[in-house]
Amino acid sequence: VCLTCCSRESMVRINQICHKNGIKFFTGDVFGYHGYMFADLGDHEFVEEKPKVAKVTTGVEDGPEAKRARLDPAETTMVKKRLEFCPLRDALAVEWRGEKATAALRRTAPDYFLLQ
């Protein structure tokens, strides 16, 4: 489900229905030079391709070369990952005061508060 130009209450209500039923949900809007986008993919599994780490040669027993892992760009391995997305209501209910919020405040663009 993709929503644009909706009220906050409508977005939260529709997202709750989607989240409960395992339906992927996207919402966003643009206001001049500012905009936002929110995605709730629920319980999302995907595969990521990563370069394979080459094994260290046994000829070098000591020193930095023996400890440094090397990446072989020619060979890759597939890694299965899983992410659990939060509903819009939970994202909007973040408490911005306290010690836990300090790190989140540093990572949050000031535009977020302007859009709120």
N, C-alpha and C positions, 0 to 999 in steps of 0.2 A: 504494500500500500504506500503510495506517495501523496503527501499533502503539501499544498502551498496556500498562502493567503488565508489561513484559518486562525480562529481565536485560540488562545492558549488552552482554554477549557476543552474545546473540541479536539485539539491535538492530544491532550492527556487522556481523554475518554476513549478516543479511537485507538491510541497506542495501548491502553490497558486491554482492550478487546483483542488486538493483534498479538500482544505478548502472551496472553492467556492461551491463545489458540495456536501458537507457534508460527505466526505469520510475520514475515519481515516487514519492517516499518521504516519509512524515511519521511522527514519533514524539513522544510526550509523556507526561507523568504529572503528578499533583498530590499533594502531601504537605501537607495542612492548608492553610496560607496561602501556601505556596510551590509552584511548579511550573515546568515547562519544556516547550518545544516545539522540535523541530528539523525542518527541511524540506530535502530534497535533490531539487531539480527538474531536476538534470542540466544539460543545455544548454537553457536556457529563453529563447524569443523571445516578445516581447509588443509591443503598440502602446500608446503613451501619448499622450493628448490634451493639447496645450499651447496656451496663448494665443498668437496670432500677434503678432509684433513689428511695429508700424507703422513705416513709413519716415519719416525726419525730413523736414520740409518744407524746400524749397530756399530759401524766403524769408529764413530766419534763417541767416546764414553763420558767425557766431561766437558764442561764449558757451556757457553750460552747457546751454541748451535744444537747441542743435544737436548736442551730444554725447550727450544723454540719450535712450535708446531708450524708446519708449512701448508699452505693451501694450494691445492692443485686445481687450477681453473678449468682444466679439460674434463675432470671428473666431477660429477655432482651426485648428491644424494637427496632423496625426498624425505621430508620430515612432516609428520602429521601433527597438527596443532589444533587446539580447541580454545575458543573464547566465549565467555558468557557476558552478553550485553545487558545493561540495566535499562529499565523502563524510563520514559521521559519524566514521569512524576518523581522518581528517585534522583534523577540528574538535576532537576530543578530545586530539589529540597536540600541541596548541599549547604551545610553550615559553614559560613565563611569566617567565623571567629574561632579563636583557639589555636593551639599549637599544631594540630593536624592540618589545619587549613593553610598554614604558612607556605608549605611547599607547593600546594595546589595554586595558591595565589600567584606565585612566581611563574608557573607554567600557563596561567590563564591570561589571554590577551585582554587589554582594557576594553576592547570593543564588546566583549561579552556583557559587561556591566552596563554599557551604553544601551545594548539591545534589551536588557531586562527592564 
